[in-house]
Amino acid sequence: MTDTPTSGWQTMARVLPYLWPKDEPWVKRRVVGAMIALVIGKVVSVTTPMVYKLVVDAFDAQDPATLLALGAVGLTVAYGVARFSAVAFGELRDLIFVRVGQRALRKLALETFTHIHRLSMRYHITRRTGGLSRIMERGVKGVDFLLRFLLFSIGPLILELLLVAGIFWALFGWIYMVVVLATIALYVAFTFKITEIRVKIRKEMNDQDNDANQKAIDSLLNFETVKYFGAETREALRYDVAMSKYEGAAVRTGQSLAFLNMGQSLIITAGLVIVMVMAARGVQAGALTVGDFVMVNAYMIQITMPLGFLGTVYREIRQALVDMGQMFGLLAQPTEIADKPGARDLHVTGGALEFDHVAFGYDAGRPILKDLNLRVAPGQTVALVGPSGSGKSTIGRLLFRFYDVTAGAVRIDGQDLRDITQDSLHAQIGVVPQDTVLFNDTIFYNIAYGRPDASEAEIHAAARAAKIHDFISSLPEGYETAVGERGLKLSGGEKQRVGIARTLLKNPPILLLDEATSALDTQTERDIQESLRDMGQGRTVITIAHRLSTIADADRILVLEAGRVIEDGRHEDLLARGGKYAQLWARQSAEEAEAA
């Protein structure tokens, strides 16, 4: 599954509503105010060289009385005021607009973050988390750059160039205007052509950067595995190979930038020299004054500075459009699992579960569940066992509606999961997975995640019920102890107990225990099984089990094979039948005896 980046114009169209929202007039007022300040600033900026010309012509007069009459000192002060005013209006423009820009960034970042969470599990398991975070990060930065430079660099530059061209035509004739426009056109065409080439190289550099960043994140998240296998050198080499590709693309980027800068400098210098030679000949012929010559030079230097910046700005705008296009392409990804219009909240009256002739496969050509029929009575504990690939975990994912069934229906108390809101469904189901992953925050935060509005007493009560309160209290920082990334500072059993406490605090009527103890040692497993049994009292529980000894006291045990239920009964009944369950039990008992 791939994201389709949006085009440059589509990207621009997506940004505009954030600058001109219908329901927030204060944003519109600020945009209009910033535009007014921008225009005034540019008008002042292009008239400044005219004041400079008058000052020079005043000093060019030999008679002191003429100097006084012309007000040379006053004109000099006026020149200074004009220069300051041009800068001041530019800063005023930024001052007015900054709130609009930052609001747009926040709104876009929040929209992207929220949308990523809405995307289906199918999407997330096919994408790299590091790559997603980079797309989001670069996309938001791209919006920031676009707002600042497109509105306050390219737009003002075009306005200034048009004003200068008009002044040259009015004061010096159409030939001057043609030379200026030809210089600008040649400069822009060269800049755009080379920059298009550079954008392709930059995209390759970004791809290599993504790959290197993902390899680094992947390696660091698997720090223990790397240590177990003494693979530090191997990981460093793998990372260096990715970085070497990034280095190659980065070198080509730098080389193309040098070529771009040299070409731009040649075009601008040639245009400047041509105009200055024309002005010098005009002064020699007496058609122009020295002040006119200085004004022409001032105008050419004035447009040279922003034009010199145009290459960088255009390249960055193109790159920003690419980055934003990827982000908006991500936003355009449909949410595979979405609430249907008019979906109702789930109302759990007893917690009865029903899988009615359910068929499902992650891929169309590889079905996992085939005509599965399963009914769990309210308050009943049902265990699912079977070999890998039989569909045990898939049942849990369908119950939580990570996916929709291909055929049939999943119901809770008679309500089809496709007819109810996902938020209400998730609120009624508690999950304790095989490996509880914790946030890189405190133990208190991780337990409170089950119900953020819970009181401190309720959080402590949940920890006591999960039999971890005493351990937490023995820590120097107690509940404020940081657990590290993914909870690595805690043992497997401690993490599971925090996960149990978190789910207990949520207090859901339906529980899904997805091999909740299979990753733990035998003694820890026995300790936690007691907490899980207490946790299941009065709730409907589905237990996905690997070790059969942990589910021997379940109300019902279902044996799955190739996506179908082949045996159903209590532990003793299934053993008496001598079927698949009895074989699995005998095999595990022999393995445990041999290990002992």
N, C-alpha and C positions, 0 to 999 in steps of 0.2 A: 504494500500500500504506500503510495507516494503522494506527496503534496504537489499541487500544480501552482507554481508561482503566478501571481497576477501580473498583467502588463503594466508599463509605466503610467499610462493614462488611467487605467483601472485603479491603480494604487493612489494616484492623485485624487481621483473621485472619492475614494474611501476615506481620505484624510479630511476633505473639505467640510463634512458635517461636524467635525470636532472644532473647526474654526468658526462655524456659523450655525450653532445649534438653535433649533426652533424654540425650545422652552427655556433658554437662558439668555435674556436680553443683555445682561451685563457683559457677556462675552462679545456680543455684536458691537456694543458701545466701545469696548476696548480695542477691537480690531479696527473700527472706523477711526478712532483717535490715533492709533498707531500709524495708520495710512496717511492721515492728515499731517502728522509730525514728519513722516518720511518725505512727503512731497515738498513741504516747506523747507526741510533741511536740504533737499537736492536743489531747489530753486536758489536758495542762499548760496549753496556750494558753487553752482555754475556762474553766479554773478560775482563771486569773489575775485576772479582774475580781472574782471572789468574794473573793479576798484583799484586793483594793483596797477593796471594800465594807467589810470588817471594819476596815481601817485608818481609813477615813473615819468609820465609826460610833464607833471608839475616840476619835478626836479630837473627835467631836461631844459626847462626855461632858464635862460641865463640871468634875467633881470630879477633881483630880490623882490621888487614890488610885485612882479608877475607871480612869483612863488607865493607871496602873501595873499594875493588876490585869489589864486587858485586854491588856497587852503590846503597846502601840501600836508601840514601836520594833522589837520582834521581828517584828510583822506587816509592818512596812515592809520590813525585811530579807527576810522571806519573799516579799513581793511582787517585790522585785528578783531574788531567786533564781528565782522562777517565770518571770519575763520572760526571764531569761538561759537557763533550761532549755528554754523553747519554741524559742528561736533555736538553742541548742546541738544539740537533737535534730534540728532541720531540717538543720543543716549535717552532722551525723553521717549522716543519711539520704543526702545528696548524696555524702558521702565514700565510703559503702559502694557506692552505685549507679553511680558514674561509670565504673568499669571495665566494668560490664555494658553501659552505653550506648555507650561507645566501641567495645567489641567488636562490638556489633550494627551500628554504622555501618561499621566496616571490612569485616565479612562481607558486608553488603549492597552496598557500593561494589564490592568484588571480584567478587561474583556478577553485578552489572550489567555491569561492564567486560568480564568473561569472556564473558557472553552476547552482548554487542554484537559481539565478535570472532567468535562462532560463527554469527551471522546471515549469510545468503547475500549474494553480491554483488548479486543482484537487489534485495534490500532496501536495501543501502547506496547504490546508484546512484539510488534513488528518495527518499532522505532527505538532509537537510542535516546535515553533520557538526557544525556549530555548534549546530543545534537539538538534536541527540542529546546533546551535551556539557552543554547547559543542562538538559535533562530529567534527566540523571544527577545533575548538581550540585544542582539544586533538590530532587530526590527524596531524596537523602541528607540534605540540610539539613532537609527536612520530617520525616524519621525522627527526627533529633536533637531537633527542636522538640517532636514528638509525645511522645517518651519523657520529656522534661523537664517539659512542661506538662500533659499529660494525666494522668500519674502523680503529679506533684508540685504541680499547681495545681488542676485540676478535681476530681480525686479527693479531696484534702484539703479543698477548699472545700465539697464536698457533705457530707463528714463533719462539718465544723465547723458548717455551717448546721443540720444535723439536731440536733447537740448543743446548739446555742444555742436552737433552737426548743423542744427538750425541757426545757431549764433554765427558759425563760420560762413554759412550761406548768406546771412543777412549783412554781415560786416565786411567779409572779404571776397565774396563771390562764389559761384557754384563749383569752380575748380578745386578750391580748398575743401569744400564739402565732399566732393567726389573722392579726393585723395584720402580723407579721413574715413569715409564709409568703406572704401575699397580696402584700406588697411585693416579695419575692424572685421570686414567680411572674410578676408583671407585668414586673419588671425583665428576667428571663430571656427571656420571650416577646418583649418589645420588642427586646432585644439580638439574639436569633436571627433575627427577621424582617428587621431592617435589615441584619444581617450577611449574610444570604442574598443580598440585593440587591448588597451590596458585593463578595461573592465573584464574582458575574458580571462586575462591572466590573473586578475584579482579574484575572480570567482574560483579559479582553480586553487589559488592560495587559500581562500576561505574553506574550500572542501578539504584540503590537506590539514588546515588548522582544526576543523571539526574532527577529522579522523585522529589526529594526534591527541587532541583534548579528550576524546572518548577513550582512547587507549590508556591515557593517564588515569582518568576517573575509574575505568574498569579495573586497572591494576591496583589502585589504592583501595577500592572497595573490597578487593580480594587480597588484602594485605597478608592475612594469615595463610591463605593458600599458597601465595608466593613464597612465604617463609618456609612452609612445610616441605616444599619441593626444591628449595634452594635455587629459586628461579630469578633472583634479583638481576643477574647479568642478562638472562634471556629477556626479561621484561624491559631492561634498559635498552637492549639491542632493538627490540620490537618498537619501542618508543622512538629510538633514534632513526630508524628506517622511515617512520612517518614524518619525523621532523626534517629529515634530509629532503623529502619531497616538498615539504613546505618551504625549505630553504631555497630550493631551485626556483620555485614560483616567485618567492620574495625577491630573489636576485634579478629575475627578468622584470619584475615590477619596478625595481630601482633603476635598471638600465633604460627602460622605456620612459621613465620620468625624466631622466637626464636628457634624452633625445627630445622630448616634448619641450622642456625648458629652453633648450638651445634654439629650436625652431621658432618658438614664440618670441624669444629675444631678438632673433634676426628680423622677423616680420615687423615687430614694433619699432625697432631701431631704424629700419629702412623707411617706414612711414614718417617717423619723427624727423629724420634727416631731410626727406623730400619737402615736407611742410615748412621746416625751418629755412631751407634754401629759398623756397618761394617767398617767404616773409622777408628774408634778408635782401633779396633782389627788389622787393617792394619798397623797403626802406631806402636802398640806394637810389631808386628812381624817384623818391620823394612822395610816392603814393601812400606809404605807411609811415607812422611815427615809430620811434624807439619803443614807446609804450605798447604799440600794436604788436611789435616783434616779441616783446616780453610776454604779452597776453597770449599770443599763439603758443609760445613755449610752455606757459603755465597750463594752458588747456591740454596740450598734448601730454604733459607729465601727469596732469590730473586724471586723464582717462587711461594712461599707461598703467598706473598703480592698480586700479581694480581689474583691468584686463590681464595684468600679470597674475592676478589671483584667480582669474576665470578658469584656467586649466585645472587647478586644484579643486575649485568649487564644483566645476562640472563633473569631474571624476568622482568626487565624493557624493554629489547628488545622484549620479548614475548608480554608484555603489549603494547609496541609501535606498534608491528605488528597488534595486535587486534584493537588498535585505528586507525592506518593507514588503516587497512582493512575496517573499518566502513566508513572512509572518501572516500576511493577508491570505495567502494560499492555505496556510494552516487554519486560519479562521474560517475559510470556506469549506474545510473538511466537514462533511455531514456527520451529525451524531447518530451513529448506527442505532443505539438504544435511546429512544426519546419518548417522553410522555405523550400519549395520544391526546388530541383536543378533548377537553371535558373530562379528563381522567380524574377519578375520585381518590380520596385518601383511603388507605387500607384500614379496616376496622377488624381487629383480632378479637374474636369472642371466646375461642377456645384454643386455637393454634393448630387446627387440623390441616394437614398437608396432603396434596394429591397431585401425582404425576399421572396424567390421563393419556395413554397411548402416545407417549412422548418419543419423538425421533429428533436427533440432533447430530451434527458433525461440524467440526471447525472448518473443514474443507468439504466442498460438495462431493468430492470423490472418495472421502474417507469418513463414513458414518461412525459415530461413537456409541450413541444410544439408539436402540431399535425397538420401537413399540413398547416402551417401558411403562409399566403400570405399577404404581406405588402409592399406598395410602397409609398415612401416619395419624393415629387418633390423637386428640388433644391430651397433652401431658405425657405422651408415650415417648420412650427412648428407643430409637431404632438405630442399629449399627449396620454400616455398609462395609462388606469385606470382599476381597477378590484380588486377582493378580493386577499388575500395572497395566493400564490401558483398558481396563474393564468398564470405566466410566464413573468411578466413585467421586472423584473431585469435580467432574463435569456436572454431576447432580447438584453439588453445592453451588457451583457458579450459575447454574440455571435458576436455582432457588433465590439467589441474590440478584438475579437478572443482570448479570454481566453480559449475557447473551440471551437472545430470544430463541425459542424452540423452532425447529424446522417444521414439525408437525405435532399435533396434539396440544395439550395445555398443561400449565402448572398453576395450581390454585392453592390459596390459603383461606380456610373457612369459606370455600365456595367462590372466592373472588379470583378471577383470572389476573395473573400478574401484569398482563399487557393492558388491563383496563384501569390500573391504579397508578398513583404517582410513585416514582422511584424513591423520593425522599421519605414518604410514609412507609414504604416497604423496608428500606434500609434501617429506619428507626425501630422496626419491630423484630429485627434479626440481629443476634449477637454472634460474632465469629471469633473462635480461638484457633488460629492457624498453626501449622506445624512449626514454623519459625516466626515468632512474634518480632516484628520490626518496630523499634521505638524511635521517636524523634530525638534529635540531638538537643535535648533540653533536660529539665529536672524530672525526677521520679514523680513529683507532685503533678507536673504538667502532663506527663504521659498517662497517669491514672485518670486525671480530670478530663482527658480527651474523650472519655466515654460519655461524659455529661458536663459540659463546660460550666453550667450554672450550679453545679453541686457545691454544697458547703464543705468546709474543711473536715467537719465531723463525719459527713457522709463518705468523703474520700478515705478517711482513716478506717471507717467501718468496712468499706470495700476491701481495703488492704488486709484487715484482720480476717475477713471471710476467705481471702485468697491465701491466708497464712504467710504473709510477707511483712506485716506491720512491725513485728519484733526485729526482723533483719534491718528494715529501713531505719528504725529508731536507734539501732546500734551504730549506724554510720555517723561520722563526725558532723556532716551537714544534714543528716536526716532526710526529710522529704525534698530538700533543696539540692540533693546530690545530682550532679549532671551525669547522664548515662552514656555520653559519647555518641558518635555517629552510629546509627542503627542499633544503639544500645550495647556497643561492644565492651563497655566497662563492667557489664553485668554478666554473670554466668548464664548458660542456657536455661537452667531451672529458674533463676531469678527473673529473667526476661519473661518466661512463660507465666510466672505468678503475677508480674506487673500486667501482662496482657489479660489474665483472668480477672484481676481487680478492675481493670478498665472496662471489661465486658459486664462484670457484676454491677458496676456503677451505672452502666447504661440500662440495666434491668429489663432486658427484652423478654417477650413471652416465648420466643423461638430461638433455639441455640443450634449453631453448626460448629461441631468440633472436627476440624480437618486435620486428622493425624496429629493431634495437639501434643502428644508426648513421644512420638516415634523418634525424635531427634535427641532424646534425653537418655541418661543412664538408667539402669533398672531401679535403683533406690530412689532417685529423683522422680522417676516416672510414677512409682507407687505413691510417693508423697503427694504429687500433683493430682493423681487420679482421685484421691480422697476429696481434694478441693473441687474437682470437676463433678464428682457425684453430688456433693452438696449444692453445687451451682445448678445442677439440672433439676433439683426438686421443684415440682410445680410448673415445669416448663416442658414444651415439646422439644425434644433433642434428636438431632441427626448426628451420629458419630461416624466419621470415616476413619477406619482403623487399619493398622498394619499388624500390630501385635494383638493376636486374638485374646490373649489373657486379659487385656484391658477392657474387653466388651462382653465378657462371659455373663455378666449380670444384666445385660440389656433386655428390655421387654421383648424385642424381636431382633433377629439377625437376618439380614438379606445377603445372599451370596450372589455377586455379579460376575458374569463372564460374557465377553464380547457384546456388552451393552444390553444384556437382558438379565432378569432375575431368574436364577436357576434353582435356588433354594430359599426357603423362608420359614423361620421358626425360632424357638428358644434354643439356647446353647445345648441343653440336655437332649432335646428332641433331634437336633441336627446331628449330634454325635451318634445317637441311636440309629439314625438312618444309614450311617456309613457312606455318605456321599462325598461331595467335593469339600464341604466344610470339615468333615471328619478327617479327610486327607490332609488339609491345611493344618488342622490342629495337631495331628500326629507328627507332621513334619516339623512344625515349630517347637513342639515339646521335645522332640529328639535333638534339635539344634540347641535348645536351651540347656538340656541335660548334658550334652557334649561340651558346651561352653563352660558349664559349672564344673 
